[in-house]
Amino acid sequence: MPSNKDLPAGSQVERLEKLVRAARRAGVDDSRVLDAMRRVPRAAFVPPDQVSLAYHDEPVPIPHGQVTTQPSLSARMVQALRLAGTEHVLEVGTGYGYQTALLAQLASFVTSIERWSDIAELGSRNLAAQDITNVLIVVGDGSEGVPAKAPYDAILVSAAFPQVPEPLVSQLRIGGRLVQPIGPGGAERVTVFERSADGLMSHEVVCHARFVRLYGRHGYQ
């Protein structure tokens, strides 16, 4: 796990607590997830012209028509993975790295795949600036996962498709959990799955939300 920097002082602490309170209202009660939110400055993971919005609990636009996930929603999805700290996690959709940073606080290692090379580069820089080193960012087709680093103990998908792509299922360990927005893009059920010896089984719906579509060989074309 990364060596956490000391908590920011003064008004920055209150800004971070604002996001923590929003996550609590959304149903996040895992103290480890909430503590991770306190240690990850969201302003370090948004475009410079969006810093004023960093501590509002809302998505922030990034290039290529993408948006970051709302912080409280990221927290709910991360909580649903039930990470203990020893896991290797696959994240589909790095973005600017905020959710990646949360996962890196809570797991042993994170492999994150991003479709757009320029966004992946920015995400890498943002994570490096916060001394987060237990992350590997890969540019590629998220619907295919990263088979070279499989198997994974948990998978978090930050884009929508009506079903879980088969490569992600095959890369998840038996007993592992996968969280993905299930739907057409714009009206999703954020669903938790568990892999058993018989395949992937739907476990619970975390919430309803709106996500961008998952594009790729095993997603939207």
Buried (B, 14 or more C-beta within 10 A) or exposed (E): BBEBEEEBEEEEEEBBBBBBEBBBEBEBEBEEBBBBBBBBBBBBBBBEEBEEBBBBBEBBBBEEEBBBBBBBBBBBBBBBBEBEEEBBBBBBBBBBBBBBBBBBBBBBBBBBBBBBEEBBEBBBEBBEEBEBEBBEBBBBBBBBBBEEBBBBBBBBBBBBBEEBBEBBBEBBBEEBBBBBBBBEBEEBBBBBBBBEEEEBEEBEEBBEBBBBBBBBEBBBE
